[in-house]
Amino acid sequence: MTRIELLMLPENIASERVATKSGYSKEGILKKALVHKDGSKRDCLLYAKTM
């Protein structure tokens, strides 16, 4: 089995829609897991699919 994970910003609605239509399931929010280029920490969504 192979697990594929997608991370995206919560405000990126289009990416969430593509992930859902491609069979990925929303697994949760990772708080302050992404470091932006300006140094700020951002939340991101975790989607995953097992093949």
N, C-alpha and C positions, 0 to 999 in steps of 0.2 A: 504494500500500500504506500502511496505517496501523498503527502499533505502539502498543499499549496496555500500560502497565506498572502493576503493583500492588506496593505496599510494605506489609509487615506485620511485626509482632513475631514472633520465632521461637516463642514460647510460645502463640501464637494458632492452635491446631490447627483450630478450626472454619473460620477464614478460609482456611487452606491447603486444606482439603477442598473448600470452595466454589470456590476458584480452579482447582483441578485438575479438578473436575467441569464447570467452565465452559470448559475447553479451554486454560487457561493452563499454561505450562511453567515449572518452577522453574529460574531461571538462576543463582542464587547467593546469597551472604550479603554484605551491605554492612556492613563493620565500622565501628562508631561513627558511623553515617551519620545517625542520628535524635537530635535533642536533645530530651530529655524536659522537661516543664514545671518539674521541680526542678533543671534544669541538667545532669543527668547525660547522658552520651552512650550510646546503645543501638544494638545491632546490629539490622538488619532484613533480611527476606528479600525477594528480587526475583523476581517472577513476570511473565511477558510473553506476549503473543499478537499475532501479525501478522494483519491482516485484509485 
